[in-house]
Amino acid sequence: MFKRIREDIRCVMDRDPAARNAFEVLTTYPGLHALIFHRCNHWLWGKGLRWPARFFSTIARWLTGIEIHPGARIGRRFFIDHGMGVVIGETAEVGDDVTLYHGVTLGGTSWEKGKRHPTLGDDVVVGAGAKILGPISVGSGARVGSNAVVLRDVPEGATMVGIPARVAGVRPTPDSAEDKRRAAVARKIGFDAYGTTDMPDPVANAVNAILDHIHVTDARLEQMCQAIRGMGGDVEDSRIPDVEVEELDCGKSEREAEVTDGARKPGASSDHASDAADARFRDRTGS
């Protein structure tokens, strides 16, 4: 029992940057308190002591704002962040390393007895306010977006968003060959590859597409260079220079710099500075 509690505390420390020490987690985290209550209540439920289990689960709900039916099966390293308003039904099953945020419901859609609540695989993350309803399965590694309503099975590694929820993307497997290749290309050009994310992001998708394009272009250029060398040609073997962030001037043009510098001079209006910058720019460009 105490070994499992220590494991749960480490789990909170790993997933919540606001957790400062084990004592704080043990004394102030309602998600951990609800989980400890549930383990005791689930043991009572399994021994046939149904009324005491329900009674103490009600006490736990009063104290934590989290309602977990004592019949629910919950795996190891389960983390409820904040927790207020979380509801987990009787026949729900939760795998290992699952994270739920506040307002999540693992509920049923039928009054019939039997399996009527969802089953979550390992390493599932459910965002705040999401509802997963019915005897459906959520595959391992899946992500459910905030306020989504999931009514059908979720594939492994999928990201679900919307009402009703739909698959917005599928996460690649950890340390996949695709991710390693993108990271290598990013390092080659001096770029920090932030394009791998858990949630669908148009910017991240665009970055990944650019890295893939660079990879294909490099491969074709290398083939061309080898062919030229095979025909006796001389191809310079130069290194691609790294991109320095300091060299990027946030897109400020030469004329914008002129206007800014002119406006900084004492007694110079913005219109006068703009006209003077236009004149200097025309003189240099001959236009």
Phi, psi and chi 1 to 4 in degrees:
 res  aa     phi    psi   chi1   chi2   chi3   chi4
   1 MET       -  -50.5 -179.6   66.0  177.6      -
   2 PHE   -67.8  -33.1  -68.0  104.2      -      -
   3 LYS   -63.3  -40.9 -179.6  179.4  179.3 -179.0
   4 ARG   -66.8  -37.6 -175.8   65.1   64.3   85.3
   5 ILE   -65.0  -41.8  -67.1  175.9      -      -
   6 ARG   -61.3  -39.6  -73.5 -163.8  -63.2  -92.3
   7 GLU   -63.9  -40.7 -175.8  179.6   58.1      -
   8 ASP   -65.2  -38.5  -67.2  -27.7      -      -
   9 ILE   -65.2  -44.0  -67.2  174.9      -      -
  10 ARG   -61.4  -37.1  -74.2 -163.6  -60.4  -90.6
  11 CYS   -60.5  -44.6  162.6      -      -      -
  12 VAL   -64.3  -42.1  174.9      -      -      -
  13 MET   -61.4  -34.9  -60.9  -74.7  -68.8      -
  14 ASP   -73.9  -33.0  -69.2  -20.5      -      -
  15 ARG  -103.0  -13.7  -59.6 -174.3 -153.7  175.5
  16 ASP  -120.5  108.7 -173.0    0.2      -      -
  17 PRO   -66.5  -15.0   21.4  -31.3      -      -
  18 ALA   -78.6  -14.5      -      -      -      -
  19 ALA   -75.9  120.1      -      -      -      -
  20 ARG   -96.2  -34.7  -66.2  178.4  -62.3  179.0
  21 ASN  -156.5  168.2   54.0   65.4      -      -
  22 ALA   -66.1  -36.8      -      -      -      -
  23 PHE   -64.0  -41.6  179.4   75.8      -      -
  24 GLU   -62.7  -42.8  179.6 -176.1   58.8      -
  25 VAL   -63.2  -44.5  172.0      -      -      -
  26 LEU   -66.3  -30.2 -177.0   61.5      -      -
  27 THR  -102.0  -16.8   55.1      -      -      -
  28 THR  -127.5    1.1   65.0      -      -      -
  29 TYR  -102.3  107.1  -87.0   66.5      -      -
  30 PRO   -64.1  -28.8   21.7  -32.2      -      -
  31 GLY   -61.9  -40.5      -      -      -      -
  32 LEU   -68.8  -40.7  178.1   62.4      -      -
  33 HIS   -61.9  -44.3  -57.8  158.4      -      -
  34 ALA   -62.5  -37.2      -      -      -      -
  35 LEU   -68.4  -40.8 -177.9   58.4      -      -
  36 ILE   -64.1  -45.3  -65.8  173.3      -      -
  37 PHE   -56.4  -45.0  -93.0  110.1      -      -
  38 HIS   -63.8  -39.9  171.0   72.1      -      -
  39 ARG   -60.8  -41.2  -67.1 -140.0  173.8   97.5
  40 CYS   -67.2  -43.7  -61.8      -      -      -
  41 ASN   -66.7  -36.2  -63.1  -27.1      -      -
  42 HIS   -66.7  -35.2 -175.8   70.0      -      -
  43 TRP   -64.5  -44.1 -177.3   84.0      -      -
  44 LEU   -62.3  -40.4  -67.3  173.0      -      -
  45 TRP   -61.6  -43.1 -173.6  -92.0      -      -
  46 GLY   -66.6  -25.2      -      -      -      -
  47 LYS   -86.6    3.3  -63.6  -62.7 -176.9 -179.1
  48 GLY    86.4    4.1      -      -      -      -
  49 LEU   -89.2   70.8  -58.1  174.0      -      -
  50 ARG   -69.2  -44.8  -57.2  -64.5  175.5   88.5
  51 TRP   -64.6  -48.1 -174.8   87.2      -      -
  52 PRO   -57.8  -37.7  -24.3   34.9      -      -
  53 ALA   -62.5  -44.8      -      -      -      -
  54 ARG   -67.0  -37.8  -67.9  -60.0  -56.7  -89.0
  55 PHE   -63.8  -47.8  176.6   77.5      -      -
  56 PHE   -70.5  -27.9  -71.7  118.1      -      -
  57 SER   -67.9  -32.8   69.5      -      -      -
  58 THR   -67.5  -40.7  -57.8      -      -      -
  59 ILE   -60.2  -43.2  -63.1  -63.9      -      -
  60 ALA   -62.6  -37.4      -      -      -      -
  61 ARG   -65.9  -40.6 -176.8 -176.3   64.3 -179.3
  62 TRP   -60.8  -39.9  -72.7  -14.2      -      -
  63 LEU   -79.9  -32.2  -65.1  174.9      -      -
  64 THR  -114.7  -18.9   65.6      -      -      -
  65 GLY    77.4   10.7      -      -      -      -
  66 ILE  -117.9  127.6  -60.7  168.6      -      -
  67 GLU  -111.1  111.9 -178.8  173.8  -13.2      -
  68 ILE  -121.5  119.4  -53.4  177.1      -      -
  69 HIS   -66.7  137.0 -166.8  -75.4      -      -
  70 PRO   -62.5  -17.4   16.9  -29.1      -      -
  71 GLY   -82.1  -11.7      -      -      -      -
  72 ALA   -67.2  144.6      -      -      -      -
  73 ARG  -104.5  122.5  -61.4  177.0  179.5  -87.5
  74 ILE  -125.5  134.2  -65.2  178.6      -      -
  75 GLY   -81.6 -164.7      -      -      -      -
  76 ARG   -86.2  157.3  -59.4  174.3   62.3  179.0
  77 ARG    53.5   44.2  -63.6  176.5  -63.4  -81.4
  78 PHE   -84.9  130.4  178.0   56.5      -      -
  79 PHE  -127.1  123.4  177.6   42.4      -      -
  80 ILE  -109.7  111.4  -57.5  176.8      -      -
  81 ASP   -88.0  128.6 -162.0    2.3      -      -
  82 HIS    65.6  -69.5  -61.9  -69.9      -      -
  83 GLY    95.7  -23.6      -      -      -      -
  84 MET   -56.4  127.3 -179.2   62.3   69.8      -
  85 GLY    87.9    3.4      -      -      -      -
  86 VAL   -72.9  133.5  168.7      -      -      -
  87 VAL  -129.9  127.0  177.0      -      -      -
  88 ILE  -125.8  120.0  -58.9  176.8      -      -
  89 GLY   -77.4  174.6      -      -      -      -
  90 GLU   -61.0  -45.6  175.7 -172.3    3.9      -
  91 THR   -98.7   14.3   60.6      -      -      -
  92 ALA   -69.5  146.1      -      -      -      -
  93 GLU  -129.5  129.6  -60.7  178.3   42.2      -
  94 VAL  -123.8  130.1  178.6      -      -      -
  95 GLY   -79.3 -164.2      -      -      -      -
  96 ASP   -84.6  151.2  -62.5  -25.7      -      -
  97 ASP    61.1   35.1  -58.2  -60.0      -      -
  98 VAL   -92.0  143.5  171.7      -      -      -
  99 THR  -124.2  127.8  -59.9      -      -      -
 100 LEU  -118.7  139.9  -55.4 -175.3      -      -
 101 TYR  -101.5  176.6  -69.9   89.2      -      -
 102 HIS   -65.4  149.5   53.6  -80.1      -      -
 103 GLY    79.8    8.9      -      -      -      -
 104 VAL   -80.7  140.1  168.9      -      -      -
 105 THR  -124.0  123.7  -61.6      -      -      -
 106 LEU  -105.4   88.0  -55.1 -176.8      -      -
 107 GLY  -115.8  178.2      -      -      -      -
 108 GLY  -110.2  165.3      -      -      -      -
 109 THR  -124.7   10.3   56.4      -      -      -
 110 SER  -137.9  150.7  171.4      -      -      -
 111 TRP   -92.4   -0.8  -68.8  -11.8      -      -
 112 GLU   -74.8  147.6  -59.2  -66.4  -27.9      -
 113 LYS   -74.2  165.3  -67.8 -173.7  178.6  -64.0
 114 GLY   105.0 -167.3      -      -      -      -
 115 LYS   -66.8  115.4  178.2   64.9  173.1  174.4
 116 ARG  -140.2    6.2   58.9 -170.9 -173.8  -81.8
 117 HIS  -122.3  161.6  -63.1   94.6      -      -
 118 PRO   -73.0  162.5   24.2  -32.4      -      -
 119 THR  -119.1  122.5  -61.8      -      -      -
 120 LEU  -104.7  132.6  -84.6   57.9      -      -
 121 GLY   -77.1 -169.5      -      -      -      -
 122 ASP   -75.6  150.3  -61.2  -23.6      -      -
 123 ASP    59.5   38.0 -169.1   33.1      -      -
 124 VAL   -93.8  140.7  171.6      -      -      -
 125 VAL  -121.3  127.4  176.6      -      -      -
 126 VAL  -118.0  120.5 -175.5      -      -      -
 127 GLY   -73.3  167.8      -      -      -      -
 128 ALA   -60.5  134.4      -      -      -      -
 129 GLY    79.2    1.0      -      -      -      -
 130 ALA   -73.7  149.3      -      -      -      -
 131 LYS  -123.5  125.6  -42.5  -61.9  179.1 -171.8
 132 ILE  -116.8  113.4  -54.7  176.9      -      -
 133 LEU  -122.4  136.4  -53.1  176.2      -      -
 134 GLY    96.6  172.1      -      -      -      -
 135 PRO   -79.7   60.7   30.5  -35.1      -      -
 136 ILE  -106.1  168.3   61.2  177.2      -      -
 137 SER  -115.9  136.0  -63.7      -      -      -
 138 VAL  -111.9  115.8  178.6      -      -      -
 139 GLY   -65.7  158.0      -      -      -      -
 140 SER   -59.6  141.2  -62.9      -      -      -
 141 GLY    77.4    5.1      -      -      -      -
 142 ALA   -76.0  158.4      -      -      -      -
 143 ARG  -127.5  133.1  -58.3  -69.6 -174.9  -97.5
 144 VAL  -115.0  120.6  178.1      -      -      -
 145 GLY   -69.6  162.0      -      -      -      -
 146 SER   -59.8  136.3  -61.8      -      -      -
 147 ASN    66.0   10.6  -62.4  -44.0      -      -
 148 ALA   -72.3  152.1      -      -      -      -
 149 VAL  -120.1  107.9  178.0      -      -      -
 150 VAL   -97.7  123.9 -178.0      -      -      -
 151 LEU  -123.0   -1.4  -58.8  174.3      -      -
 152 ARG  -139.6  168.8   63.3  174.7 -173.5  -95.0
 153 ASP   -58.2  146.2  -69.7  -13.9      -      -
 154 VAL  -113.5  126.2  178.1      -      -      -
 155 PRO   -67.2  161.6  -14.3   27.1      -      -
 156 GLU   -62.8  136.3  -69.7 -171.0    3.3      -
 157 GLY    74.4    3.5      -      -      -      -
 158 ALA   -81.1  155.1      -      -      -      -
 159 THR  -112.9  124.5  -62.8      -      -      -
 160 MET  -109.7  131.5  -53.2  -66.2  -69.2      -
 161 VAL  -140.3  154.2  -63.3      -      -      -
 162 GLY    98.6  175.5      -      -      -      -
 163 ILE  -131.3  113.2  -56.6  174.0      -      -
 164 PRO   -67.9  156.1   28.2  -35.2      -      -
 165 ALA   -67.1  144.3      -      -      -      -
 166 ARG  -131.7  161.7   64.2 -170.1 -174.9  -79.5
 167 VAL   -76.2  117.7  177.7      -      -      -
 168 ALA   -95.8  -11.7      -      -      -      -
 169 GLY   169.2  165.3      -      -      -      -
 170 VAL  -124.3  125.7  178.1      -      -      -
 171 ARG   -71.7  138.5  -60.0  167.3   58.1 -141.8
 172 PRO   -68.7  156.3   25.4  -33.3      -      -
 173 THR   -64.4  146.1   56.6      -      -      -
 174 PRO   -57.5  137.4  -21.9   32.2      -      -
 175 ASP    58.4   36.3  -61.4  -32.3      -      -
 176 SER   -70.6  161.1   64.8      -      -      -
 177 ALA   -61.3  -34.1      -      -      -      -
 178 GLU   -64.3  -45.2 -174.8  179.8   23.0      -
 179 ASP   -65.0  -41.9  -75.1  -15.2      -      -
 180 LYS   -63.6  -38.8  -68.8  179.3  179.4  178.6
 181 ARG   -65.6  -42.8 -170.6 -164.0   67.6 -132.8
 182 ARG   -63.3  -41.8  -74.7  172.3  178.4  167.4
 183 ALA   -62.7  -38.7      -      -      -      -
 184 ALA   -65.0  -42.9      -      -      -      -
 185 VAL   -63.9  -41.8  173.8      -      -      -
 186 ALA   -62.1  -43.7      -      -      -      -
 187 ARG   -63.4  -35.0  -73.7 -166.0  -60.5  -90.2
 188 LYS   -63.9  -37.8 -177.2  177.1 -179.6 -179.3
 189 ILE   -97.0    6.7   64.2  175.9      -      -
 190 GLY    74.2   36.3      -      -      -      -
 191 PHE  -119.6  142.2  174.4   73.6      -      -
 192 ASP   -86.2  112.3 -176.5   11.6      -      -
 193 ALA   -78.4   85.6      -      -      -      -
 194 TYR   -92.5    8.4   63.2   86.0      -      -
 195 GLY   -73.7   -7.2      -      -      -      -
 196 THR   -93.5  113.1  -59.0      -      -      -
 197 THR  -133.3  161.1   60.6      -      -      -
 198 ASP   -77.4  -34.3  -70.8  -18.1      -      -
 199 MET  -103.5  151.2  -62.1  -64.2  -70.9      -
 200 PRO   -64.3  131.6   22.2  -32.4      -      -
 201 ASP  -141.6  119.7 -177.9   -2.5      -      -
 202 PRO   -58.0  -38.4  -22.4   31.9      -      -
 203 VAL   -66.0  -43.3  175.2      -      -      -
 204 ALA   -63.1  -41.0      -      -      -      -
 205 ASN   -62.7  -39.8  -66.8  -23.1      -      -
 206 ALA   -65.7  -41.3      -      -      -      -
 207 VAL   -62.6  -44.3  169.4      -      -      -
 208 ASN   -61.8  -39.7  -72.9  -23.6      -      -
 209 ALA   -64.1  -39.8      -      -      -      -
 210 ILE   -64.2  -43.6  -68.1  171.7      -      -
 211 LEU   -63.8  -39.4  -66.5  175.1      -      -
 212 ASP   -63.5  -40.8  -67.7  -20.5      -      -
 213 HIS   -63.8  -42.9 -180.0   79.8      -      -
 214 ILE   -62.0  -40.3  -67.1  173.2      -      -
 215 HIS   -61.2  -46.3  170.5   72.2      -      -
 216 VAL   -65.5  -41.7  173.6      -      -      -
 217 THR   -62.7  -43.8  -58.1      -      -      -
 218 ASP   -60.9  -42.6  -77.6   -9.2      -      -
 219 ALA   -62.6  -42.3      -      -      -      -
 220 ARG   -68.3  -39.5  -69.0 -178.6  179.8  177.2
 221 LEU   -63.4  -38.9  -73.5  175.1      -      -
 222 GLU   -63.6  -39.8 -176.7   62.6   27.8      -
 223 GLN   -63.6  -40.8  -67.7  174.8   -3.3      -
 224 MET   -64.1  -42.1  -67.8  172.4   60.2      -
 225 CYS   -63.4  -41.1  -68.6      -      -      -
 226 GLN   -64.3  -38.5  -69.0  178.3   -0.9      -
 227 ALA   -65.4  -40.7      -      -      -      -
 228 ILE   -64.6  -43.2  -66.8  173.3      -      -
 229 ARG   -63.2  -35.7  -68.5 -169.1 -175.2   97.6
 230 GLY   -64.8  -26.9      -      -      -      -
 231 MET   -91.2    7.3  -67.8 -174.9  -65.1      -
 232 GLY    93.6    5.2      -      -      -      -
 233 GLY   -77.6  163.9      -      -      -      -
 234 ASP  -110.9  118.3 -174.7   15.1      -      -
 235 VAL  -118.8  125.5  179.2      -      -      -
 236 GLU   -68.7  133.0 -178.8 -179.0   -1.5      -
 237 ASP  -100.4   83.7 -171.6   10.3      -      -
 238 SER  -104.1  155.0   58.8      -      -      -
 239 ARG   -91.5  140.8  176.5 -178.3  175.0  -84.1
 240 ILE   -73.4  124.1  -61.9  177.2      -      -
 241 PRO   -70.5  149.5   26.2  -33.9      -      -
 242 ASP   -74.6  151.7  -66.7  -25.5      -      -
 243 VAL   -89.8  121.9  177.8      -      -      -
 244 GLU   -95.4  130.1  -62.0  -66.1  -20.3      -
 245 VAL   -62.2  -33.8  177.0      -      -      -
 246 GLU   -64.4  -22.0  -69.8   78.1    5.9      -
 247 GLU   -76.6  -16.5  -64.5  175.9   -0.1      -
 248 LEU   -86.2  122.3  -55.5  177.8      -      -
 249 ASP  -100.9   34.6 -165.3   17.2      -      -
 250 CYS    57.5   25.6  -59.7      -      -      -
 251 GLY    79.0   10.5      -      -      -      -
 252 LYS   -72.7  126.9 -178.4 -175.4  -73.0 -173.8
 253 SER   -82.2  170.2   65.3      -      -      -
 254 GLU   -64.8  -41.1 -178.1 -179.4    2.2      -
 255 ARG   -67.1  -38.6 -175.9 -177.7  178.7  -78.0
 256 GLU   -61.8  -37.2  -70.6  173.2  -23.3      -
 257 ALA   -65.1  -39.0      -      -      -      -
 258 GLU   -62.6  -45.5  -68.3  -79.3   -1.2      -
 259 VAL   -62.4  -42.7  172.3      -      -      -
 260 THR   -63.3  -44.9  -56.5      -      -      -
 261 ASP   -64.9  -38.6  -66.5  -19.9      -      -
 262 GLY   -68.1  -36.7      -      -      -      -
 263 ALA   -69.4  -22.6      -      -      -      -
 264 ARG   -77.1  -17.4  -72.5  174.2 -179.7  169.9
 265 LYS   -69.3  139.8  -65.7  179.8  179.9  179.7
 266 PRO   -60.4  135.7  -20.7   31.3      -      -
 267 GLY    78.9    2.5      -      -      -      -
 268 ALA   -96.5  125.6      -      -      -      -
 269 SER   -80.4  165.1   65.6      -      -      -
 270 SER   -66.8  -37.4   59.1      -      -      -
 271 ASP   -66.3  -43.8  -67.7  -20.9      -      -
 272 HIS   -62.8  -41.6  177.0   74.2      -      -
 273 ALA   -63.5  -38.0      -      -      -      -
 274 SER   -66.7  -43.2  178.6      -      -      -
 275 ASP   -63.7  -42.2  -66.2  -20.1      -      -
 276 ALA   -64.3  -39.2      -      -      -      -
 277 ALA   -65.5  -38.8      -      -      -      -
 278 ASP   -61.9  -42.3  -74.3  -22.2      -      -
 279 ALA   -64.0  -45.2      -      -      -      -
 280 ARG   -65.0  -37.3  -70.7 -167.5  -64.6  -89.3
 281 PHE   -65.8  -40.4 -172.3   75.1      -      -
 282 ARG   -67.2  -37.7  -74.4 -165.6  -63.3  -89.8
 283 ASP   -61.7  -40.5  -68.6  -19.1      -      -
 284 ARG   -73.5  -36.7  -76.3 -162.1  -64.0  -90.0
 285 THR   -91.2  -11.8   58.4      -      -      -
 286 GLY    77.2   13.8      -      -      -      -
 287 SER   -96.2      -   58.8      -      -      -
